[in-house]
C-alpha cells in the first residue's frame, strides 16, 4: 500500500515538473507574441482569441475535471500570460523604476526637485490677469522663501465663453515680475506651435490635465531641454499617466515632474477626487518626482491644510496651490483660490508639519 502511494506521488511530481516546463515554454512564446504585437501596435489582450482557445480546450476535455474547472484553470494561465507581456513591456519604459532604480532629480536653476530634497511649493494665481496682480503674489512668495511662481497665460476652459487667458502677454508679465523677484516661472503651454516662442518666458513647461494625451504637444515638450510639469488627466489611469510621461522622456527630455491633481469620480462634495494612493504608487513604479496640486484636486479652501499634509505624508516631492490677491474677483477658479493671508497661514501649517516630522524622524 505504502509502496503504491509513494510511486503515485513520484508520478505526480514528475507530471508537476512537466507542467511547469510546459508553462515556461508557453510563457516564452507569449513573450515573443507580445514583442510582435508591440511592433505592430496591436492590443495585447485579444478577447476573441481567448474565447476561441477556451472553446477548443473545453471541446477536448475528457475529464475528470469539469468544464468549469478547466475553464477557470486556463483563464488563470491566460491572465498570467497577459501580465507577463505587460511586465516585459513596462521593463522597457524609460520612466519605469525598473529601468532606473535611482530617483530622477529635476534641476531648475539652483533648485532641485525629487530625491532626498525637501518638498517644494509652487504657488500663484490660476490665471494671469494683470502685472499688479502677479506682483502682489510674487512679493508674498519671496517673503515666504519660495522660488516657483505659477500662473496661467493660456487657459483651456470647458466653456468657450470663459476667460481663455492673456496668451503671450501673460507670459511677458510672468517673466518680468519673476525676474524682478528672482523667481522661476511655471506656466501651461497648450499648443505645440507656441512652445518654441514660450520657452524664453518660462522655466518649467506645464502640460495641463486636458492636454495629458495631446501627443504632439508631449513630443514637442520632449524635444526641448526645459523641465516639464505633467498633470494627470481628468479620467486617466496611472498607466496612461506614465505613458504620457514616456512620450516626453522618449524624446530626450528626462526632466519631468508628475503632478497628481485629482480625478473625476461620482463624488459631488469636491471638484475632483484626490487619488492620494497615486503618490506612493507613482513613486514606486517611476523614478520621476511627484507633486500634488492641492487646489484642483478638491476645489475646497476649507480642507487645504489637511490635503497638503496628506500629500506630504504620502511622499510627495512638492505641492501646487493657487493663490490670488482677491479670489472673489478672479477671472477663473474663483472658488478654489485662496487669498494671500490664507496662503501665509497655509505655509505656516506646512512648515509646522515639516518640522514636526523632522523631529520624529531624528528621534
Buried (B, 14 or more C-beta within 10 A) or exposed (E): EEEEEEEEEEEEEEEEEEEEEEEEEBBEEBBEBBEEBBEEEEEBEBEEEBEEBBEEBBEEEEEEEEEEEBBEEBEEBBEEBBEBBBEBBBEEBBBBBEBBEEBBBBEBEEEBBBEEBEBBBBBBBBBBBEBEBBBBBBBBBBEBEBBBBBBBBBBBBEEEEEBBBBBBEBBBBBBBBBEBBEBBBBBBBBBBEBBEEBBEBBBBBBBBBBBBBBEEBBBBBBBBEBBBBBBBBBEBEBEEBBBBBBBBBBBEBBBBBBBBBBBEEEEEEBBBBBBBEBBBBBBEBBBBBBBBBBBBBBBBBEBBBEBBBBBBEBEBBBBBBBBBBEBEEBBBBEEBBBBBEBBBBBBEBBEEBBEEEEEEEEE
